Amino acid sequence: MNLRTQSLPVKILFTCFLGTIGIAYLSAITYLFLIDIEPHAKGNLGIVHAVIIKYYGQRGTTRLEAALDGGMGENITPAQKKQISEWIRKGALPSGFESIKPIFLNNCTVCHSKESGMPISPLTSFDEVAAYTQIDIGQSVKSLVRVSHIHLFGMSFLFLLTSWIFVLSEIAVKWRAILVSVPFLAIWIDIGSWWFTKFEPLFAYTVIAGGALMGLSLASQIIISLWEMWLKKGK
Ligand code: HEC
């Protein structure tokens, strides 16, 4: 039984499933772009740099200063920025906060407060601001564990189903064998590299390579399956 000779209801089911997965994948890519790439692209940083910032962090600086060097810098004068940096270099102590508090109240709390209703952290008190003055070492182990297990559980089912449909295709058995394993290999590379990047920024390249490999293998599975079901002529 191959894809071409499946009954109409089965073909429609497979098509709906593969189409939905394709759309979901494109949304995931768009989400990734909007959250991780675009905010940094404003500061002319490429995708590799964005990945490094996400997993390795910016270790010469704090999250607050990194934000002010990036998009948040538009809301503040260089002199005010310097004042904040000096406060951080002196240890970000409660005693020095009073003198810089007005900077936050005047320039930041329009957005960074509970009242604004925006889904971002408030910056109205010492504790809230101080939380951003730690050295930025990228995603915490806790959040990496969380995202890793969710992705591994979720993606394994997804790839099982797309690959199961795809193995019914008529391309050479050798290629089918390769193409059912590549998505799994890609997710191991991708997620493994998140962890490695936390310790060595060079692995940002394998994060991107893993992600690209996953997209390409998933796309080929979907396109080949759809083509054989609907367009390929029987012999
Ligand atoms: C016009 C609204 C607006 C103003 C004004 C604003 N911010 Fe933000 N800020 C945002 C939004 C939206 C985000 C989340 C998206 C992002 O990271 O770009 C954010 C994110 C941040 C972050 C988090 C970055 C991270 O590492 O997660 C910090 C820190 C920050 N802002 C500091 C400031 C400071 C300091 C000021 C004042 C000088 C300020 N912001 C003014 C809207 C604003």
Boltz pocket constraint, residues with backbone or C-beta under 6 A from the ligand:
constraints:
  - pocket:
      binder: B
      contacts: [[A, 39], [A, 63], [A, 64], [A, 67], [A, 68], [A, 71], [A, 72], [A, 75], [A, 76], [A, 103], [A, 104], [A, 107], [A, 108], [A, 109], [A, 110], [A, 111], [A, 112], [A, 118], [A, 120], [A, 123], [A, 132]]
      max_distance: 6.0
